Amino acid sequence: MDILAELRSRFGSAIAAFATEDDSFLSMIRPAQDARFGDFQANMAMPLAKLLSKPPREVASEIVSRLDVADLCDSPEVAGPGFINLRVRADRLAQETSRLVADKRLGVVPVAEPRTVVVDFSSPNVAKPMHVGHLRSTVIGDALVRVYRFLGHRAISDNHIGDWGTQFGMILYGYKHLLDRESFEREPVAELSRLYRLVNQLSEYHTARAELPELERRIAAAEEDIASFEAALDPKDKDAKKRLGKLRNELTALREEQQFSEAKRDAIEHNLDLKALADAHPKIAVEARLETAKLHSGDPDNTELWRRFLPACLDALHRVYDRLGVTFDEELGESYYQPLLASVVDELASKGLASESDGATCVFNEGFTAPFIVRKADGAFLYATTDLATIKYRIEQWQAQAMLYVVDKRQSDHFEQLFVTAHRWGYDDVVFKHVSFGTILGDDKKPFKTRSGDTVGLESLLDEAVERAYRIVSEGDDAKPDGPELPEEERCRIAEIVGLGGIKYADLKHNRDSDYVFSWDKMLSTTGDTATYMQYAYARVNGIARRGGVDAAELRAHDATVSLDAPEERALALQLNRFAEAIDGVVRDDRPNVLTDYLFSLAGAFTSFYDKCPVLKAETAELRRSRLVLCDLTARTIAKGLNLLGIAVSERM
Ligand code: ARG
């Protein structure tokens, strides 16, 4: 049973009399911070009191008198300014814990109304390097799919691969003019990725050179403005000071842009070979765009090359997915929707949603300054058009009721406009959500880059994680009091689990909105909030069972009675009973870190329990059995929780 959910429903009836159906009051029932005050605390008396103009303690007592929880809790206590403290009854907690033992789903009840949820995640751009941002999308998206499915929803995982974008123009241009045939034959994807980066770098060089004089002019003008502003500044005029600050910021931004462009210019000019290439390809940016346009308009040569490149690129991506244990139900790339785009634009126009503006076809949404462009003046369709076609397809073909887009937060403007447009288009009963996430940063606080900055680099990142994990696993094994236990191949197998688990967990445990700094030491630490810590806890429990010659199946098969007299036993049992609450918390706002937080507290409760309460050497046989049951239930919950995050465990470590 989800105790918190149950309490919320009981409080719902108790506060109904105050004539409010506001959910926000019920969300004010939370797990208590300090176990001395109980297990849960309800804080709605204070805001309700304001609403009713009554003393909060009085309101709290009134709520308590209407509250029917006698079967669940000891008598609720009103404390301080009007907190209601609740402590789960000992007999009830023991009974609920026994129930968990017999429940394969560990207390998580499938939803009454399953929904069809499309989770759009990973979605890298082929031929362009897949970077750590796509990795984070992959890890978060996969976890969400697993949790939705476990709850009984029909979750469709869809890898919306960017296989049609402008990057192909760059590759086509590169292939035609800059190819190293030998390395293409040997390693096509690495060569294509090199071509992409080269063409991109050369185009940016020309752009930077073209833009620098204008930038210099603007900087000089800004400097002049500031100087004359300063000369005339009245130090008491606050507004003027503010305006000066703004001018200075603008100047700083211009200077940064200048530095950026100069760096792009210098990277080429300081390298004779690159400089020669740049000089030989002065119109590279325009011509690469032309290659894209030719591909999009069905040019046979470019289509043929595209068909040749794609499988190799997809293979490289699948190597990463296989290694991560991530699969997709669908992998309909952007190219799949091309035949539908013209009709999407027509439909939007005929519904009066899209209109011409400077030759382009645009949707103008209220509250947005920029139009949502669905067809450019030259006839080309855009990312937006493809996303609209995709929405229609998913709803018509799969009867999607919700669509989650696990994409970098830098795309939030795009998704806001997309969702508004889709609603106006008529899909107003579908839930659209941008499950946005922050950037992974390097030590220098700049976006983290793998060494070679491409898909190959991503694979070597995974390799490095596994290598580092191997060292940790080996050191741990070597340090065992009775000598090492793990044969070499077992160490390698565990290193893979620990290494990949470490990377995934780091992506999941940080609140998805926040950026975080990539750190090997933190992510593989055996003591902190890491997968490694949880995996060790799991292995430790298995070790106890092994040493005690315990048959886990037998423990689970019989009606388990647990004794929760020690405070650590009680605290552990309470945590075990909160698994359903955590799972529910994940889907409430699509935040896997609710589950990692839960697992971390669970592992902590287990550690305290294990420190204080002898298991194999418990005073009586009943107590030994009861504690073994708690151990086993902990192991099952950790394994299931990690499994829902896409992270494996090992019986031994
Ligand atoms: N390919 C895009 C990128 O790498 C992400 C696509 C996200 N999904 C979508 N339906 N727009 O930036």
Boltz pocket constraint, residues with backbone or C-beta under 6 A from the ligand:
constraints:
  - pocket:
      binder: B
      contacts: [[A, 120], [A, 122], [A, 123], [A, 124], [A, 125], [A, 160], [A, 161], [A, 162], [A, 387], [A, 390], [A, 405], [A, 406], [A, 407]]
      max_distance: 6.0
